[in-house]
Amino acid sequence: MFEIIDRFSLWCKQKISLHAVAAAESQRQKFFKQGEVWWCRIGMNVGDEIFGKGDAFVRPVFVFKKLTGNTFLGLPITKREKVGSWYVKFRVDGDDRWVLLNQARVFDSRRLLGRVGAVSTRDFNIIRGRFVTFYSS
């Protein structure tokens, strides 16, 4: 229990720092595109919500839909093989990965750290189709 509290405390400090840096960097927009994969500061979340790893609380995220110049609908990614209707396998930089459809959320681009790569048009269309099916059924 104390380990979880320590992780939340560490994330709260990082989030305050991220917010301060983000305010200072608000004039420098990151350019990201739909279909790209980026390292993202997801943070420490609650319950079954996906969270970032390591001291920076980062995880790769698939940019599913660009909403504004600074926000996008993102799908967190795992490298552990997953089976189920809410997982979609794809390849990025020659490696198999799985997007977590059930963890879709809106992110601000100021959480982005660095671009990992982009998915193929084929994989993007598969992910989009599975996303629509998952959320419309």
TIVO-2410 file (N, C-alpha, C; in nm, 3 decimals):
# residues 137
REC num residu      c1      c2      c3 atome chaine
REC   1      M   0.082  -0.120   0.000     N      A
REC   1      M   0.000   0.000   0.000    CA      A
REC   1      M   0.087   0.126   0.000     C      A
REC   2      F   0.194   0.124   0.080     N      A
REC   2      F   0.280   0.243   0.088    CA      A
REC   2      F   0.353   0.267  -0.045     C      A
REC   3      E   0.383   0.158  -0.117     N      A
REC   3      E   0.449   0.173  -0.247    CA      A
REC   3      E   0.358   0.250  -0.344     C      A
REC   4      I   0.230   0.219  -0.343     N      A
REC   4      I   0.135   0.289  -0.431    CA      A
REC   4      I   0.127   0.436  -0.391     C      A
REC   5      I   0.120   0.464  -0.263     N      A
REC   5      I   0.115   0.603  -0.217    CA      A
REC   5      I   0.242   0.678  -0.257     C      A
REC   6      D   0.357   0.612  -0.246     N      A
REC   6      D   0.483   0.674  -0.288    CA      A
REC   6      D   0.482   0.704  -0.437     C      A
REC   7      R   0.429   0.611  -0.518     N      A
REC   7      R   0.422   0.633  -0.663    CA      A
REC   7      R   0.330   0.751  -0.696     C      A
REC   8      F   0.214   0.758  -0.630     N      A
REC   8      F   0.123   0.870  -0.653    CA      A
REC   8      F   0.188   1.002  -0.612     C      A
REC   9      S   0.258   1.000  -0.500     N      A
REC   9      S   0.327   1.121  -0.454    CA      A
REC   9      S   0.432   1.167  -0.555     C      A
REC  10      L   0.509   1.071  -0.606     N      A
REC  10      L   0.610   1.104  -0.707    CA      A
REC  10      L   0.544   1.159  -0.833     C      A
REC  11      W   0.433   1.097  -0.877     N      A
REC  11      W   0.364   1.145  -0.996    CA      A
REC  11      W   0.308   1.286  -0.973     C      A
REC  12      C   0.253   1.314  -0.856     N      A
REC  12      C   0.200   1.448  -0.827    CA      A
REC  12      C   0.309   1.554  -0.841     C      A
REC  13      K   0.427   1.524  -0.791     N      A
REC  13      K   0.540   1.618  -0.805    CA      A
REC  13      K   0.576   1.637  -0.952     C      A
REC  14      Q   0.579   1.527  -1.027     N      A
REC  14      Q   0.612   1.535  -1.169    CA      A
REC  14      Q   0.504   1.611  -1.246     C      A
REC  15      K   0.378   1.590  -1.210     N      A
REC  15      K   0.269   1.657  -1.280    CA      A
REC  15      K   0.273   1.808  -1.256     C      A
REC  16      I   0.306   1.848  -1.136     N      A
REC  16      I   0.321   1.991  -1.106    CA      A
REC  16      I   0.433   2.049  -1.190     C      A
REC  17      S   0.544   1.977  -1.198     N      A
REC  17      S   0.657   2.022  -1.279    CA      A
REC  17      S   0.618   2.025  -1.427     C      A
REC  18      L   0.549   1.923  -1.474     N      A
REC  18      L   0.504   1.917  -1.613    CA      A
REC  18      L   0.414   2.034  -1.645     C      A
REC  19      H   0.325   2.067  -1.555     N      A
REC  19      H   0.233   2.178  -1.577    CA      A
REC  19      H   0.309   2.311  -1.585     C      A
REC  20      A   0.407   2.329  -1.499     N      A
REC  20      A   0.487   2.452  -1.500    CA      A
REC  20      A   0.569   2.462  -1.629     C      A
REC  21      V   0.630   2.353  -1.669     N      A
REC  21      V   0.709   2.352  -1.793    CA      A
REC  21      V   0.616   2.372  -1.912     C      A
REC  22      A   0.500   2.308  -1.909     N      A
REC  22      A   0.404   2.319  -2.019    CA      A
REC  22      A   0.358   2.463  -2.035     C      A
REC  23      A   0.336   2.532  -1.925     N      A
REC  23      A   0.295   2.673  -1.934    CA      A
REC  23      A   0.405   2.756  -1.997     C      A
REC  24      A   0.530   2.728  -1.962     N      A
REC  24      A   0.643   2.803  -2.019    CA      A
REC  24      A   0.663   2.770  -2.166     C      A
REC  25      E   0.629   2.646  -2.205     N      A
REC  25      E   0.650   2.602  -2.343    CA      A
REC  25      E   0.526   2.619  -2.430     C      A
REC  26      S   0.423   2.684  -2.378     N      A
REC  26      S   0.296   2.688  -2.450    CA      A
REC  26      S   0.308   2.750  -2.588     C      A
REC  27      Q   0.410   2.829  -2.611     N      A
REC  27      Q   0.429   2.889  -2.743    CA      A
REC  27      Q   0.494   2.791  -2.840     C      A
REC  28      R   0.561   2.688  -2.789     N      A
REC  28      R   0.628   2.590  -2.874    CA      A
REC  28      R   0.541   2.466  -2.888     C      A
REC  29      Q   0.470   2.459  -2.996     N      A
REC  29      Q   0.379   2.348  -3.019    CA      A
REC  29      Q   0.455   2.228  -3.075     C      A
REC  30      K   0.418   2.109  -3.028     N      A
REC  30      K   0.474   1.987  -3.085    CA      A
REC  30      K   0.388   1.949  -3.204     C      A
REC  31      F   0.453   1.908  -3.311     N      A
REC  31      F   0.380   1.869  -3.430    CA      A
REC  31      F   0.370   1.718  -3.434     C      A
REC  32      F   0.249   1.670  -3.423     N      A
REC  32      F   0.222   1.526  -3.423    CA      A
REC  32      F   0.112   1.500  -3.524     C      A
REC  33      K   0.108   1.376  -3.572     N      A
REC  33      K   0.009   1.339  -3.672    CA      A
REC  33      K  -0.066   1.213  -3.629     C      A
REC  34      Q  -0.186   1.203  -3.681     N      A
REC  34      Q  -0.265   1.083  -3.665    CA      A
REC  34      Q  -0.186   0.965  -3.721     C      A
REC  35      G  -0.186   0.853  -3.648     N      A
REC  35      G  -0.115   0.734  -3.693    CA      A
REC  35      G   0.027   0.721  -3.641     C      A
REC  36      E   0.073   0.822  -3.568     N      A
REC  36      E   0.208   0.816  -3.511    CA      A
REC  36      E   0.205   0.755  -3.372     C      A
REC  37      V   0.321   0.708  -3.329     N      A
REC  37      V   0.339   0.658  -3.193    CA      A
REC  37      V   0.440   0.749  -3.125     C      A
REC  38      W   0.406   0.795  -3.004     N      A
REC  38      W   0.490   0.886  -2.927    CA      A
REC  38      W   0.507   0.834  -2.785     C      A
REC  39      W   0.622   0.865  -2.724     N      A
REC  39      W   0.637   0.845  -2.581    CA      A
REC  39      W   0.557   0.956  -2.515     C      A
REC  40      C   0.478   0.919  -2.414     N      A
REC  40      C   0.385   1.014  -2.352    CA      A
REC  40      C   0.389   0.999  -2.200     C      A
REC  41      R   0.387   1.111  -2.131     N      A
REC  41      R   0.381   1.111  -1.984    CA      A
REC  41      R   0.237   1.085  -1.941     C      A
REC  42      I   0.203   0.960  -1.925     N      A
REC  42      I   0.066   0.923  -1.889    CA      A
REC  42      I   0.039   0.947  -1.742     C      A
REC  43      G   0.136   0.919  -1.658     N      A
REC  43      G   0.117   0.940  -1.515    CA      A
REC  43      G   0.077   0.816  -1.441     C      A
REC  44      M   0.048   0.836  -1.314     N      A
REC  44      M   0.001   0.730  -1.225    CA      A
REC  44      M  -0.149   0.747  -1.215     C      A
REC  45      N  -0.225   0.644  -1.250     N      A
REC  45      N  -0.369   0.654  -1.253    CA      A
REC  45      N  -0.434   0.563  -1.150     C      A
REC  46      V  -0.564   0.554  -1.152     N      A
REC  46      V  -0.639   0.487  -1.047    CA      A
REC  46      V  -0.693   0.352  -1.096     C      A
REC  47      G  -0.692   0.254  -1.008     N      A
REC  47      G  -0.754   0.124  -1.036    CA      A
REC  47      G  -0.699   0.056  -1.159     C      A
REC  48      D  -0.788   0.021  -1.251     N      A
REC  48      D  -0.750  -0.051  -1.372    CA      A
REC  48      D  -0.705   0.040  -1.485     C      A
REC  49      E  -0.701   0.171  -1.461     N      A
REC  49      E  -0.653   0.262  -1.564    CA      A
REC  49      E  -0.505   0.237  -1.590     C      A
REC  50      I  -0.467   0.243  -1.715     N      A
REC  50      I  -0.327   0.221  -1.753    CA      A
REC  50      I  -0.242   0.335  -1.698     C      A
REC  51      F  -0.119   0.305  -1.661     N      A
REC  51      F  -0.031   0.411  -1.611    CA      A
REC  51      F   0.104   0.401  -1.680     C      A
REC  52      G   0.180   0.509  -1.666     N      A
REC  52      G   0.313   0.513  -1.724    CA      A
REC  52      G   0.412   0.436  -1.640     C      A
REC  53      K   0.524   0.404  -1.699     N      A
REC  53      K   0.627   0.325  -1.632    CA      A
REC  53      K   0.747   0.412  -1.596     C      A
REC  54      G   0.825   0.364  -1.503     N      A
REC  54      G   0.948   0.432  -1.464    CA      A
REC  54      G   0.922   0.560  -1.386     C      A
REC  55      D   1.030   0.630  -1.355     N      A
REC  55      D   1.019   0.752  -1.276    CA      A
REC  55      D   0.955   0.867  -1.352     C      A
REC  56      A   0.951   0.859  -1.485     N      A
REC  56      A   0.888   0.965  -1.565    CA      A
REC  56      A   0.744   0.929  -1.601     C      A
REC  57      F   0.697   0.809  -1.563     N      A
REC  57      F   0.559   0.765  -1.587    CA      A
REC  57      F   0.522   0.773  -1.735     C      A
REC  58      V   0.610   0.720  -1.820     N      A
REC  58      V   0.587   0.727  -1.964    CA      A
REC  58      V   0.543   0.592  -2.021     C      A
REC  59      R   0.478   0.601  -2.133     N      A
REC  59      R   0.431   0.484  -2.205    CA      A
REC  59      R   0.413   0.527  -2.351     C      A
REC  60      P   0.436   0.437  -2.446     N      A
REC  60      P   0.406   0.474  -2.584    CA      A
REC  60      P   0.255   0.484  -2.604     C      A
REC  61      V   0.216   0.582  -2.684     N      A
REC  61      V   0.075   0.607  -2.712    CA      A
REC  61      V   0.057   0.624  -2.862     C      A
REC  62      F  -0.048   0.564  -2.915     N      A
REC  62      F  -0.083   0.574  -3.055    CA      A
REC  62      F  -0.174   0.696  -3.073     C      A
REC  63      V  -0.138   0.786  -3.162     N      A
REC  63      V  -0.221   0.904  -3.190    CA      A
REC  63      V  -0.331   0.857  -3.285     C      A
REC  64      F  -0.448   0.832  -3.228     N      A
REC  64      F  -0.560   0.778  -3.305    CA      A
REC  64      F  -0.630   0.888  -3.385     C      A
REC  65      K  -0.656   1.001  -3.321     N      A
REC  65      K  -0.729   1.109  -3.387    CA      A
REC  65      K  -0.681   1.243  -3.333     C      A
REC  66      K  -0.630   1.328  -3.420     N      A
REC  66      K  -0.592   1.463  -3.380    CA      A
REC  66      K  -0.720   1.544  -3.365     C      A
REC  67      L  -0.738   1.605  -3.249     N      A
REC  67      L  -0.861   1.679  -3.221    CA      A
REC  67      L  -0.843   1.829  -3.244     C      A
REC  68      T  -0.734   1.884  -3.191     N      A
REC  68      T  -0.698   2.024  -3.211    CA      A
REC  68      T  -0.548   2.028  -3.234     C      A
REC  69      G  -0.492   2.146  -3.244     N      A
REC  69      G  -0.348   2.158  -3.261    CA      A
REC  69      G  -0.271   2.105  -3.142     C      A
REC  70      N  -0.337   2.099  -3.025     N      A
REC  70      N  -0.268   2.057  -2.903    CA      A
REC  70      N  -0.326   1.933  -2.837     C      A
REC  71      T  -0.435   1.879  -2.888     N      A
REC  71      T  -0.495   1.762  -2.823    CA      A
REC  71      T  -0.522   1.651  -2.924     C      A
REC  72      F  -0.524   1.530  -2.871     N      A
REC  72      F  -0.553   1.414  -2.955    CA      A
REC  72      F  -0.615   1.304  -2.871     C      A
REC  73      L  -0.688   1.217  -2.940     N      A
REC  73      L  -0.739   1.096  -2.877    CA      A
REC  73      L  -0.630   0.992  -2.892     C      A
REC  74      G  -0.581   0.944  -2.780     N      A
REC  74      G  -0.470   0.849  -2.782    CA      A
REC  74      G  -0.508   0.713  -2.728     C      A
REC  75      L  -0.437   0.613  -2.778     N      A
REC  75      L  -0.456   0.475  -2.733    CA      A
REC  75      L  -0.323   0.426  -2.676     C      A
REC  76      P  -0.318   0.400  -2.546     N      A
REC  76      P  -0.194   0.347  -2.488    CA      A
REC  76      P  -0.154   0.215  -2.553     C      A
REC  77      I  -0.026   0.187  -2.548     N      A
REC  77      I   0.032   0.070  -2.614    CA      A
REC  77      I   0.105  -0.016  -2.512     C      A
REC  78      T   0.101  -0.146  -2.535     N      A
REC  78      T   0.179  -0.240  -2.455    CA      A
REC  78      T   0.258  -0.330  -2.550     C      A
REC  79      K   0.370  -0.381  -2.500     N      A
REC  79      K   0.446  -0.477  -2.580    CA      A
REC  79      K   0.416  -0.620  -2.539     C      A
REC  80      R   0.338  -0.637  -2.433     N      A
REC  80      R   0.296  -0.771  -2.391    CA      A
REC  80      R   0.182  -0.819  -2.479     C      A
REC  81      E   0.195  -0.941  -2.528     N      A
REC  81      E   0.091  -0.996  -2.614    CA      A
REC  81      E  -0.042  -1.002  -2.539     C      A
REC  82      K  -0.146  -0.953  -2.603     N      A
REC  82      K  -0.279  -0.948  -2.542    CA      A
REC  82      K  -0.381  -1.007  -2.637     C      A
REC  83      V  -0.483  -1.072  -2.581     N      A
REC  83      V  -0.591  -1.130  -2.660    CA      A
REC  83      V  -0.722  -1.078  -2.604     C      A
REC  84      G  -0.811  -1.037  -2.692     N      A
REC  84      G  -0.942  -0.987  -2.650    CA      A
REC  84      G  -0.991  -0.881  -2.747     C      A
REC  85      S  -1.117  -0.848  -2.735     N      A
REC  85      S  -1.178  -0.753  -2.829    CA      A
REC  85      S  -1.127  -0.611  -2.811     C      A
REC  86      W  -1.063  -0.582  -2.701     N      A
REC  86      W  -1.014  -0.446  -2.679    CA      A
REC  86      W  -0.865  -0.428  -2.705     C      A
REC  87      Y  -0.803  -0.528  -2.767     N      A
REC  87      Y  -0.662  -0.519  -2.805    CA      A
REC  87      Y  -0.648  -0.535  -2.956     C      A
REC  88      V  -0.557  -0.459  -3.016     N      A
REC  88      V  -0.530  -0.473  -3.158    CA      A
REC  88      V  -0.379  -0.478  -3.178     C      A
REC  89      K  -0.334  -0.586  -3.241     N      A
REC  89      K  -0.192  -0.604  -3.270    CA      A
REC  89      K  -0.154  -0.521  -3.392     C      A
REC  90      F  -0.037  -0.459  -3.387     N      A
REC  90      F   0.016  -0.387  -3.502    CA      A
REC  90      F   0.167  -0.387  -3.492     C      A
REC  91      R   0.234  -0.331  -3.592     N      A
REC  91      R   0.380  -0.325  -3.592    CA      A
REC  91      R   0.424  -0.180  -3.599     C      A
REC  92      V   0.529  -0.150  -3.524     N      A
REC  92      V   0.594  -0.020  -3.533    CA      A
REC  92      V   0.743  -0.044  -3.518     C      A
REC  93      D   0.820   0.012  -3.607     N      A
REC  93      D   0.965  -0.006  -3.609    CA      A
REC  93      D   1.006  -0.153  -3.603     C      A
REC  94      G   0.931  -0.238  -3.672     N      A
REC  94      G   0.964  -0.380  -3.682    CA      A
REC  94      G   0.926  -0.464  -3.562     C      A
REC  95      D   0.859  -0.405  -3.463     N      A
REC  95      D   0.821  -0.479  -3.342    CA      A
REC  95      D   0.670  -0.490  -3.330     C      A
REC  96      D   0.623  -0.604  -3.278     N      A
REC  96      D   0.480  -0.621  -3.251    CA      A
REC  96      D   0.443  -0.545  -3.125     C      A
REC  97      R   0.329  -0.478  -3.132     N      A
REC  97      R   0.274  -0.403  -3.019    CA      A
REC  97      R   0.123  -0.422  -3.020     C      A
REC  98      W   0.058  -0.387  -2.910     N      A
REC  98      W  -0.087  -0.395  -2.898    CA      A
REC  98      W  -0.141  -0.263  -2.845     C      A
REC  99      V  -0.241  -0.206  -2.914     N      A
REC  99      V  -0.309  -0.088  -2.861    CA      A
REC  99      V  -0.420  -0.136  -2.770     C      A
REC 100      L  -0.449  -0.058  -2.668     N      A
REC 100      L  -0.553  -0.090  -2.572    CA      A
REC 100      L  -0.674  -0.002  -2.601     C      A
REC 101      L  -0.769  -0.055  -2.675     N      A
REC 101      L  -0.887   0.023  -2.714    CA      A
REC 101      L  -0.968   0.070  -2.594     C      A
REC 102      N  -0.970  -0.011  -2.489     N      A
REC 102      N  -1.051   0.024  -2.372    CA      A
REC 102      N  -0.987   0.131  -2.285     C      A
REC 103      Q  -0.871   0.182  -2.322     N      A
REC 103      Q  -0.802   0.285  -2.243    CA      A
REC 103      Q  -0.790   0.417  -2.321     C      A
REC 104      A  -0.874   0.436  -2.423     N      A
REC 104      A  -0.870   0.558  -2.504    CA      A
REC 104      A  -0.895   0.680  -2.415     C      A
REC 105      R  -0.818   0.786  -2.440     N      A
REC 105      R  -0.839   0.911  -2.367    CA      A
REC 105      R  -0.778   1.027  -2.442     C      A
REC 106      V  -0.818   1.146  -2.403     N      A
REC 106      V  -0.766   1.267  -2.465    CA      A
REC 106      V  -0.638   1.308  -2.393     C      A
REC 107      F  -0.536   1.341  -2.472     N      A
REC 107      F  -0.407   1.386  -2.420    CA      A
REC 107      F  -0.376   1.524  -2.476     C      A
REC 108      D  -0.305   1.603  -2.400     N      A
REC 108      D  -0.250   1.729  -2.448    CA      A
REC 108      D  -0.111   1.700  -2.505     C      A
REC 109      S  -0.075   1.767  -2.613     N      A
REC 109      S   0.054   1.740  -2.677    CA      A
REC 109      S   0.172   1.773  -2.586     C      A
REC 110      R   0.150   1.852  -2.482     N      A
REC 110      R   0.261   1.884  -2.392    CA      A
REC 110      R   0.303   1.765  -2.307     C      A
REC 111      R   0.226   1.657  -2.311     N      A
REC 111      R   0.266   1.533  -2.244    CA      A
REC 111      R   0.363   1.452  -2.330     C      A
REC 112      L   0.373   1.485  -2.458     N      A
REC 112      L   0.455   1.408  -2.551    CA      A
REC 112      L   0.604   1.435  -2.529     C      A
REC 113      L   0.683   1.328  -2.533     N      A
REC 113      L   0.827   1.340  -2.514    CA      A
REC 113      L   0.904   1.325  -2.644     C      A
REC 114      G   0.872   1.224  -2.720     N      A
REC 114      G   0.945   1.200  -2.844    CA      A
REC 114      G   0.872   1.101  -2.932     C      A
REC 115      R   0.888   1.119  -3.060     N      A
REC 115      R   0.822   1.033  -3.159    CA      A
REC 115      R   0.895   0.899  -3.168     C      A
REC 116      V   0.817   0.791  -3.167     N      A
REC 116      V   0.872   0.657  -3.181    CA      A
REC 116      V   0.871   0.616  -3.327     C      A
REC 117      G   0.761   0.643  -3.396     N      A
REC 117      G   0.746   0.604  -3.534    CA      A
REC 117      G   0.602   0.620  -3.577     C      A
REC 118      A   0.568   0.558  -3.688     N      A
REC 118      A   0.431   0.564  -3.740    CA      A
REC 118      A   0.389   0.425  -3.784     C      A
REC 119      V   0.259   0.399  -3.777     N      A
REC 119      V   0.208   0.268  -3.821    CA      A
REC 119      V   0.177   0.275  -3.970     C      A
REC 120      S   0.172   0.162  -4.032     N      A
REC 120      S   0.138   0.156  -4.174    CA      A
REC 120      S  -0.009   0.194  -4.193     C      A
REC 121      T  -0.042   0.233  -4.314     N      A
REC 121      T  -0.181   0.266  -4.346    CA      A
REC 121      T  -0.271   0.145  -4.322     C      A
REC 122      R  -0.221   0.028  -4.358     N      A
REC 122      R  -0.297  -0.096  -4.336    CA      A
REC 122      R  -0.329  -0.116  -4.188     C      A
REC 123      D  -0.226  -0.106  -4.102     N      A
REC 123      D  -0.248  -0.124  -3.958    CA      A
REC 123      D  -0.338  -0.014  -3.902     C      A
REC 124      F  -0.322   0.108  -3.950     N      A
REC 124      F  -0.407   0.218  -3.903    CA      A
REC 124      F  -0.554   0.186  -3.935     C      A
REC 125      N  -0.581   0.139  -4.056     N      A
REC 125      N  -0.719   0.108  -4.093    CA      A
REC 125      N  -0.775  -0.008  -4.012     C      A
REC 126      I  -0.691  -0.106  -3.978     N      A
REC 126      I  -0.735  -0.217  -3.893    CA      A
REC 126      I  -0.770  -0.164  -3.753     C      A
REC 127      I  -0.682  -0.082  -3.698     N      A
REC 127      I  -0.707  -0.025  -3.564    CA      A
REC 127      I  -0.835   0.058  -3.566     C      A
REC 128      R  -0.851   0.142  -3.667     N      A
REC 128      R  -0.972   0.227  -3.675    CA      A
REC 128      R  -1.098   0.141  -3.683     C      A
REC 129      G  -1.095   0.036  -3.766     N      A
REC 129      G  -1.211  -0.051  -3.778    CA      A
REC 129      G  -1.247  -0.120  -3.648     C      A
REC 130      R  -1.145  -0.170  -3.580     N      A
REC 130      R  -1.168  -0.238  -3.451    CA      A
REC 130      R  -1.216  -0.139  -3.345     C      A
REC 131      F  -1.166  -0.015  -3.349     N      A
REC 131      F  -1.208   0.090  -3.256    CA      A
REC 131      F  -1.357   0.118  -3.273     C      A
REC 132      V  -1.398   0.138  -3.397     N      A
REC 132      V  -1.540   0.166  -3.425    CA      A
REC 132      V  -1.627   0.049  -3.380     C      A
REC 133      T  -1.587  -0.072  -3.410     N      A
REC 133      T  -1.662  -0.190  -3.368    CA      A
REC 133      T  -1.671  -0.199  -3.216     C      A
REC 134      F  -1.558  -0.178  -3.150     N      A
REC 134      F  -1.552  -0.188  -3.004    CA      A
REC 134      F  -1.646  -0.088  -2.937     C      A
REC 135      Y  -1.644   0.037  -2.983     N      A
REC 135      Y  -1.723   0.141  -2.917    CA      A
REC 135      Y  -1.866   0.153  -2.969     C      A
REC 136      S  -1.902   0.082  -3.074     N      A
REC 136      S  -2.040   0.090  -3.124    CA      A
REC 136      S  -2.122  -0.033  -3.087     C      A
REC 137      S  -2.058  -0.133  -3.028     N      A
REC 137      S  -2.135  -0.255  -2.995    CA      A
REC 137      S  -2.180  -0.255  -2.850     C      A
***
